[in-house]
Amino acid sequence: MAVPGTHAPMAIADTHLPGDPPLGRRDIAVLGSTGSIGTQAVDVIRRNPDRLRAVALAAGTRNLPLLARQALDLGVETVATSRREAAPALRLALKSQANGRRLPRVLAGPEAATQVAAIGCHRVLNGISGSIGLAPTLAALESGARLVLANKESLIAGGPLVRRLARPGQVIPVDSEHSALLQCLRGGQRREVRRLILTASGGPFRGYTRSRLDRVTVDQALAHPTWTMGPLVTVNSATLMNKGLEVIEAHLLFDVPLSRIAVVVHPQSVVHSMVEYADGSTLAQASPPDMRIPLALGLGWPDRIRDAAPACDWSTTATWEFFPLDTETFPAVSLARQAGDEGGLAPAVLNAANEECVRLFLTGRIPFTAIVDTVRRVLHATSRPVPSAALTLADVRTAETWARAQARELSTA
C-alpha cells in the first residue's frame, strides 16, 4: 500500500548531504546547551572527539557558569546567550574559569541563537524549548547545515516555512519517537509503508479519570515516571499534548497523512515507535530510555556512533505492555489532529496557546484540566488570524501573540 504524499520528506535520506564529511569529524552548533537535551548532547560530543567537534553554543541566562564551562571545555569559537544585559556576566564567568584557555567570541540578545544557527557548520542541534526556536530552525536550514531537531515546537508552529526551506533529508529528528521512526523506515520502501505508530509512556496520570485529573498538583505533573525533561515538555507529557504535537511532527517530517499515524501507550518506554508495512510486518526500535542514543544518531547521521549509551539487557526478564490511548480523558491528541488537518496557522495557534496555558498552570493560575480545555477554546475561536496565501514568519508570530492573549483572557473568564 503506497502512502500518498505531496512533499519530499524532510527526514528520509540515508545519504550524506553535500559538504557533509563521510565518517569524518563534524562541526556542531548546539542551541540550548544548558538544558536537558543540550547537556546530554554536550556529553556525546565530549566523548567522541574524533567524530564530533562543537564550534558554537547558545543558551539562556539561567546557568551562565555552566554555559561558560561548556564553552571552555569544548573549545568553541562562539558562545551566545539570550539577553544582551547578560553579556558582562557571561564574559566574567568565562574569564574566571579560563585558566589560560582561549576565550570564545560572545554574542548576546534575542537573535543570538539565530546568529549561531547561521554560522555555517555541518550540524545545528536545536534543543531550545518552545516556539522561540523557529527563527534558529529557519536560519540553520538557510545556512545549508543539517538540522538536528529536538525543538518540535518550531516545526509545529512554522511547518509550511520549514518545508519550504528544507531539502530532502536535511532535518534529522532527535525526539526518541521520530528517531525511532527514521530508523524503522530504513527497513522498507516508502511505497510499502502502511502506517506509523508512535508510542507514549502515558505520563504520570495513566489510568486517571477526568475528575481525578481536576485535583492534580504542579509537583505531580512534573514527576514523569520515565524521562527527565524541562517543565514545558514534562507537563505536555502529562496532558499528552506532547504526543499530539508529535503526531503533527511525524506528518510533516515523513509526509505521511495524519490518518495513518497512530498512538499507542507503552509505559516502559523501551519501544520508542514502530512502522507497520503493507505485508503485515511491523518494525520497532527498542532501547533504554536514554536521549543520548537518538542524539548521537542525529549528530552522526547517517552513521551510528558506537556506545552512545548502554543497550537493553537481554539476559534479564522484562515485560513490555501496550494499551490503547484513552482519548476521552486525554483529548489533546485528538485536538492536535484537528489542528494538523486544518493546517496553515492552526498548529501555531495550538502550540502557542498550550505554551501559555502550561505557564499559567505552573504559576498556579489554572487547574491541570484547564490546560487542554482552554487550548481547545482558543483553537476554535472564530476571530483567530487567517493565514496569508504565502505564510511568513511574521504571520506565525502574529498568530502566536494572538493565541497567548486569548489563552490568558479565557483562563480568567
C-alpha positions as CSV (number, residue, x, y, z in Angstrom):
1,M,0.0,0.0,0.0
2,A,1.6,3.2,-1.1
3,V,1.5,6.3,1.1
4,P,0.5,9.3,-0.9
5,G,2.5,12.5,-0.3
6,T,2.8,15.9,-1.8
7,H,6.2,16.9,-0.4
8,A,9.7,15.4,-0.4
9,P,10.1,14.0,3.1
10,M,12.4,16.3,5.2
11,A,13.7,13.4,7.3
12,I,14.2,10.4,5.0
13,A,17.6,10.4,3.4
14,D,20.2,7.7,4.0
15,T,22.9,9.6,2.4
16,H,25.4,12.4,3.2
17,L,24.5,16.0,2.1
18,P,26.9,18.0,0.0
19,G,29.6,19.3,2.3
20,D,28.9,16.6,4.9
21,P,32.1,14.7,5.6
22,P,31.6,11.0,5.4
23,L,32.8,9.4,8.6
24,G,34.8,12.5,9.3
25,R,34.6,14.9,12.2
26,R,31.5,17.0,12.1
27,D,31.4,20.6,13.3
28,I,28.4,21.1,15.6
29,A,26.5,24.1,16.9
30,V,24.4,23.4,20.0
31,L,21.4,25.6,20.8
32,G,20.0,25.2,24.3
33,S,23.3,23.7,25.5
34,T,22.5,24.1,29.3
35,G,19.1,22.4,29.1
36,S,18.3,18.7,29.4
37,I,18.8,18.0,25.7
38,G,21.8,20.3,25.4
39,T,23.7,18.8,28.3
40,Q,23.3,15.3,27.0
41,A,24.4,16.4,23.5
42,V,27.5,18.0,25.0
43,D,28.2,14.7,26.8
44,V,28.0,12.8,23.5
45,I,30.3,15.4,21.8
46,R,32.8,15.4,24.6
47,R,33.1,11.6,24.5
48,N,33.6,11.4,20.7
49,P,36.3,14.0,19.8
50,D,37.3,12.0,16.7
51,R,33.8,12.2,15.3
52,L,32.3,15.5,16.6
53,R,33.5,19.0,17.4
54,A,31.5,21.7,19.0
55,V,32.2,25.1,17.4
56,A,29.4,27.2,19.0
57,L,27.0,27.1,21.9
58,A,23.9,29.1,22.7
59,A,21.7,29.1,25.8
60,G,19.5,31.2,28.1
61,T,20.7,33.0,31.2
62,R,19.6,30.6,33.9
63,N,23.0,28.9,34.2
64,L,25.8,31.2,32.8
65,P,28.6,29.4,34.8
66,L,27.6,26.1,33.2
67,L,27.5,27.7,29.7
68,A,30.9,29.2,30.3
69,R,32.3,25.8,31.5
70,Q,30.9,24.0,28.5
71,A,32.3,26.6,26.1
72,L,35.8,26.4,27.6
73,D,35.9,22.6,28.0
74,L,34.8,22.1,24.3
75,G,37.0,24.9,23.0
76,V,34.2,26.5,21.0
77,E,34.7,29.6,18.8
78,T,31.4,31.3,19.7
79,V,29.1,31.3,22.7
80,A,25.8,33.1,22.9
81,T,23.1,33.9,25.4
82,S,19.6,35.2,25.0
83,R,19.8,38.6,26.9
84,R,22.1,41.5,26.0
85,E,22.4,42.6,29.6
86,A,23.8,39.1,30.5
87,A,26.9,39.5,28.3
88,P,29.1,41.0,31.0
89,A,28.2,38.2,33.4
90,L,28.9,35.6,30.8
91,R,32.3,37.2,29.9
92,L,33.1,37.3,33.7
93,A,32.2,33.6,34.0
94,L,34.4,32.8,31.1
95,K,37.4,34.7,32.4
96,S,37.1,33.3,35.9
97,Q,37.2,29.7,34.6
98,A,39.6,30.1,31.6
99,N,42.8,29.1,33.3
100,G,44.8,30.2,30.3
101,R,42.4,28.8,27.7
102,R,41.4,30.9,24.8
103,L,38.2,32.8,25.3
104,P,35.4,32.5,22.7
105,R,33.6,35.3,21.0
106,V,30.4,36.3,22.9
107,L,27.1,37.0,21.3
108,A,24.1,38.2,23.3
109,G,20.5,39.2,22.7
110,P,17.2,37.8,21.4
111,E,18.7,37.0,18.0
112,A,21.9,35.4,19.3
113,A,20.8,31.8,18.9
114,T,19.7,32.6,15.3
115,Q,23.1,34.1,14.6
116,V,24.7,30.9,15.9
117,A,22.4,28.7,13.8
118,A,23.5,30.6,10.7
119,I,27.3,30.4,11.3
120,G,27.8,27.6,8.7
121,C,28.7,24.2,10.1
122,H,27.9,20.6,9.4
123,R,25.2,20.2,12.1
124,V,23.0,22.5,14.1
125,L,21.3,20.9,17.1
126,N,18.2,22.9,18.0
127,G,17.5,21.9,21.7
128,I,15.7,25.2,22.6
129,S,12.4,24.7,24.3
130,G,9.3,26.4,22.8
131,S,8.4,28.1,19.6
132,I,11.1,30.7,20.0
133,G,13.2,28.1,18.3
134,L,11.6,28.7,15.0
135,A,13.9,31.5,13.8
136,P,17.0,29.5,14.6
137,T,15.5,26.5,12.8
138,L,14.9,28.5,9.6
139,A,18.4,30.1,9.9
140,A,20.1,26.6,10.2
141,L,18.2,25.4,7.1
142,E,19.1,28.5,5.1
143,S,22.8,28.0,6.0
144,G,22.8,24.6,4.4
145,A,23.5,22.7,7.7
146,R,21.8,19.6,8.6
147,L,19.3,20.4,11.3
148,V,19.3,18.0,14.2
149,L,15.8,18.9,15.6
150,A,14.8,18.5,19.2
151,N,12.7,21.7,19.1
152,K,9.4,20.2,17.8
153,E,7.5,23.4,18.5
154,S,9.4,25.3,15.7
155,L,8.2,22.6,13.2
156,I,4.7,22.7,14.6
157,A,4.4,26.5,14.5
158,G,6.2,27.0,11.2
159,G,5.6,23.8,9.3
160,P,5.0,25.4,5.9
161,L,8.0,27.7,6.4
162,V,10.3,24.8,7.3
163,R,9.0,22.6,4.5
164,R,9.7,25.4,2.0
165,L,13.3,25.6,3.0
166,A,14.3,22.1,3.9
167,R,16.0,19.8,1.3
168,P,15.1,16.1,1.4
169,G,16.9,14.6,4.3
170,Q,18.1,17.9,5.8
171,V,16.1,17.6,9.0
172,I,17.1,14.8,11.4
173,P,14.7,14.4,14.3
174,V,16.0,13.5,17.8
175,D,12.8,13.1,19.6
176,S,13.0,9.5,20.6
177,E,9.8,8.6,18.8
178,H,10.8,10.3,15.5
179,S,14.3,9.0,15.6
180,A,12.8,5.5,16.0
181,L,10.5,6.0,13.0
182,L,13.5,7.3,11.0
183,Q,15.4,4.1,11.8
184,C,12.4,1.8,11.1
185,L,11.8,3.5,7.8
186,R,15.2,2.2,6.7
187,G,13.7,-1.3,6.7
188,G,11.4,-0.8,3.7
189,Q,10.5,1.3,0.8
190,R,8.3,4.3,1.1
191,R,5.5,2.8,-1.0
192,E,5.4,-0.2,1.4
193,V,4.5,1.9,4.5
194,R,1.0,1.3,5.8
195,R,1.2,3.5,8.9
196,L,3.4,5.0,11.6
197,I,2.8,4.1,15.2
198,L,4.0,6.5,17.9
199,T,4.4,5.1,21.4
200,A,3.5,7.2,24.5
201,S,4.5,6.4,28.1
202,G,1.1,7.6,29.3
203,G,2.8,10.1,31.6
204,P,2.3,10.2,35.4
205,F,-1.5,10.1,35.2
206,R,-2.2,7.0,33.1
207,G,-5.4,5.4,34.3
208,Y,-6.7,8.5,36.0
209,T,-10.3,9.6,35.5
210,R,-11.2,13.2,34.4
211,S,-12.5,14.0,37.9
212,R,-9.2,12.8,39.5
213,L,-7.2,15.0,37.0
214,D,-9.0,18.1,38.3
215,R,-7.1,17.7,41.6
216,V,-3.6,17.2,40.0
217,T,-0.8,19.4,41.5
218,V,2.1,21.0,39.8
219,D,4.6,18.7,41.6
220,Q,2.6,15.7,40.5
221,A,2.6,16.9,36.9
222,L,6.3,17.4,36.9
223,A,7.1,13.9,38.2
224,H,7.4,12.0,34.9
225,P,7.8,8.2,35.5
226,T,10.4,7.7,32.8
227,W,12.1,10.8,31.4
228,T,13.9,13.8,32.9
229,M,12.9,16.9,30.9
230,G,12.2,20.6,31.2
231,P,8.9,21.8,32.8
232,L,7.2,22.6,29.5
233,V,7.8,19.2,27.9
234,T,7.1,17.4,31.2
235,V,3.7,19.0,31.6
236,N,3.0,18.4,27.9
237,S,3.7,14.7,28.5
238,A,1.3,14.7,31.4
239,T,-1.5,16.1,29.4
240,L,-0.4,14.1,26.3
241,M,-0.3,17.3,24.3
242,N,3.3,16.3,23.6
243,K,2.1,13.2,21.8
244,G,-0.4,15.3,19.8
245,L,2.4,17.6,18.7
246,E,4.5,14.6,17.8
247,V,1.7,13.3,15.5
248,I,1.8,16.6,13.6
249,E,5.6,16.5,13.6
250,A,5.6,12.9,12.2
251,H,3.2,14.0,9.5
252,L,5.4,16.9,8.5
253,L,8.8,15.1,8.7
254,F,7.8,12.0,6.8
255,D,4.9,13.2,4.7
256,V,2.6,10.5,5.9
257,P,-1.1,11.5,6.2
258,L,-2.4,12.2,9.7
259,S,-5.0,9.4,9.3
260,R,-2.1,6.9,9.0
261,I,-0.3,7.9,12.2
262,A,-1.5,6.0,15.3
263,V,-0.6,6.4,19.0
264,V,-0.3,3.5,21.5
265,V,0.5,3.7,25.2
266,H,3.7,1.8,26.2
267,P,4.6,2.6,29.9
268,Q,8.0,1.0,29.8
269,S,9.3,3.5,27.2
270,V,11.6,0.9,25.6
271,V,9.9,0.6,22.2
272,H,10.1,4.2,21.0
273,S,7.9,3.9,17.9
274,M,7.1,1.5,15.1
275,V,6.4,1.3,11.4
276,E,3.8,-1.1,10.0
277,Y,4.3,-2.3,6.5
278,A,1.9,-3.4,3.8
279,D,2.7,-7.1,4.2
280,G,1.6,-7.0,7.9
281,S,5.0,-6.8,9.4
282,T,5.9,-4.2,12.0
283,L,9.4,-2.9,12.7
284,A,10.0,-1.5,16.1
285,Q,13.1,0.4,17.5
286,A,13.9,-0.5,21.1
287,S,16.5,0.9,23.5
288,P,16.6,2.1,27.1
289,P,15.0,5.5,27.7
290,D,18.2,7.4,27.2
291,M,18.3,10.5,25.0
292,R,22.0,10.1,24.2
293,I,21.1,7.4,21.7
294,P,18.9,9.5,19.4
295,L,21.1,12.5,19.9
296,A,24.2,10.5,18.9
297,L,22.4,9.2,15.8
298,G,21.3,12.7,14.9
299,L,24.7,14.2,15.2
300,G,26.4,11.3,13.3
301,W,23.6,10.6,10.8
302,P,23.5,8.6,8.6
303,D,26.3,6.8,10.6
304,R,25.9,5.5,14.1
305,I,28.3,6.4,17.0
306,R,29.4,3.5,19.0
307,D,28.5,3.1,22.7
308,A,26.3,6.3,22.8
309,A,24.5,4.7,25.8
310,P,24.0,1.2,27.3
311,A,21.8,-1.2,25.3
312,C,18.9,-3.3,26.6
313,D,19.9,-6.1,28.9
314,W,18.5,-9.2,27.1
315,S,19.7,-11.5,29.9
316,T,17.1,-10.4,32.4
317,T,13.3,-10.9,32.3
318,A,11.3,-8.0,31.1
319,T,7.7,-7.3,30.2
320,W,6.6,-4.7,27.6
321,E,2.9,-3.6,27.7
322,F,0.8,-1.8,25.2
323,F,-2.5,-0.1,25.8
324,P,-5.0,1.9,23.6
325,L,-5.0,5.6,24.2
326,D,-7.8,7.0,26.4
327,T,-8.9,9.9,24.1
328,E,-11.8,10.9,26.3
329,T,-9.7,11.5,29.5
330,F,-6.8,12.8,27.4
331,P,-8.2,14.7,24.4
332,A,-5.0,16.5,23.5
333,V,-4.0,14.1,20.7
334,S,-7.4,14.4,19.0
335,L,-7.2,18.2,19.3
336,A,-3.8,18.3,17.7
337,R,-5.1,16.1,14.9
338,Q,-7.8,18.7,14.2
339,A,-5.2,21.5,14.1
340,G,-3.0,19.4,11.8
341,D,-5.8,18.7,9.5
342,E,-6.7,22.4,9.2
343,G,-3.0,23.3,8.6
344,G,-2.0,26.9,8.0
345,L,-1.7,28.8,11.2
346,A,-3.8,26.3,13.3
347,P,-0.8,24.3,14.6
348,A,0.9,27.6,15.6
349,V,-2.2,28.7,17.5
350,L,-2.5,25.3,19.2
351,N,1.1,25.3,20.3
352,A,1.3,28.9,21.5
353,A,-2.0,28.6,23.4
354,N,-0.7,25.5,25.0
355,E,2.6,27.0,26.0
356,E,0.8,29.9,27.6
357,C,-1.6,27.6,29.4
358,V,1.2,25.5,30.8
359,R,2.8,28.6,32.1
360,L,-0.5,29.6,33.8
361,F,-0.7,26.1,35.3
362,L,2.8,26.2,36.6
363,T,2.2,29.5,38.3
364,G,-1.0,28.3,40.0
365,R,-3.4,30.3,37.9
366,I,-5.4,27.5,36.3
367,P,-6.0,23.8,37.2
368,F,-4.4,21.0,35.2
369,T,-7.5,20.1,33.2
370,A,-7.9,23.7,32.1
371,I,-4.8,23.5,30.0
372,V,-6.3,21.5,27.2
373,D,-9.8,22.9,27.7
374,T,-8.5,26.4,27.2
375,V,-6.4,25.4,24.2
376,R,-9.5,23.9,22.6
377,R,-11.4,27.2,23.1
378,V,-8.6,29.2,21.6
379,L,-8.3,26.9,18.6
380,H,-12.0,27.1,17.9
381,A,-12.3,30.8,18.3
382,T,-13.8,32.2,15.1
383,S,-11.8,35.5,15.3
384,R,-8.4,33.9,15.1
385,P,-5.9,35.1,12.4
386,V,-6.4,33.8,8.9
387,P,-3.2,32.7,7.1
388,S,-2.0,34.7,4.1
389,A,-1.5,33.0,0.8
390,A,2.2,32.6,1.4
391,L,2.8,32.1,5.1
392,T,5.6,34.2,6.6
393,L,7.4,34.3,9.9
394,A,5.6,37.5,10.8
395,D,2.2,35.6,10.2
396,V,3.3,32.9,12.7
397,R,4.4,35.5,15.3
398,T,1.2,37.4,15.0
399,A,-0.9,34.2,15.4
400,E,1.2,33.2,18.4
401,T,0.8,36.6,20.1
402,W,-3.0,36.4,19.5
403,A,-3.2,32.8,20.8
404,R,-1.3,33.6,24.0
405,A,-3.5,36.7,24.7
406,Q,-6.7,34.6,24.1
407,A,-5.4,31.9,26.4
408,R,-4.9,34.5,29.2
409,E,-8.2,36.1,28.6
410,L,-10.2,32.8,28.5
411,S,-8.4,31.5,31.6
412,T,-9.7,34.4,33.7
413,A,-13.2,34.3,32.2
